[in-house]
């Protein structure tokens, strides 16, 4: 006969536990310890930022393309070259103005 002692696993403080009794179907959970991060990279407090400029420009381009499709569907005669140049000019101007405003803010 062996006299070796079999060690049972123990639960550290803060780890979740559950009952292993077959008669019990209720799981008991202890409170887990929370971890707090400090400093500039604190994930608990994200920086409040507005939409990115490129997202706004792409949204504007899609709105303009949708307006062109609706206009063509209503029978308006449009020159595709002029429409394409106009949409690119508006998108470029929006990006340029946004970059200038961002630089003026000091981002």
C-alpha positions, 0 to 999 in steps of 0.5 A: 500500500502506498502512503503517498498523499494526493494533493487537491487543487486549491482555489486562490482568493478572487478566483471563481468557484463552483460546486462539484456536488452532483445534487447541487446545480447552483454555481457559487461565484466569488467576486473577482479582484479588479485590475486598475490601469493608470496613465495615458493608456488607461483602457477604462477611459477612452478618448472622446473623438469625433468621426475621422475625416476620411469617414466623413469624406467617404460619406460625402462621396457616397451621398453625392453618388447617390444624388447623381443616381437619383437625378439620372433616374429622374431623367436629368441629363448629366455629363459623367466626366463633369460629375466625376470631376466635381465629386473628386474636387469636393472630396479633395477640398474637404480633405484639404480644409479638414487637414488645415483645421486639424493643423490649426487645432494642434492635433 
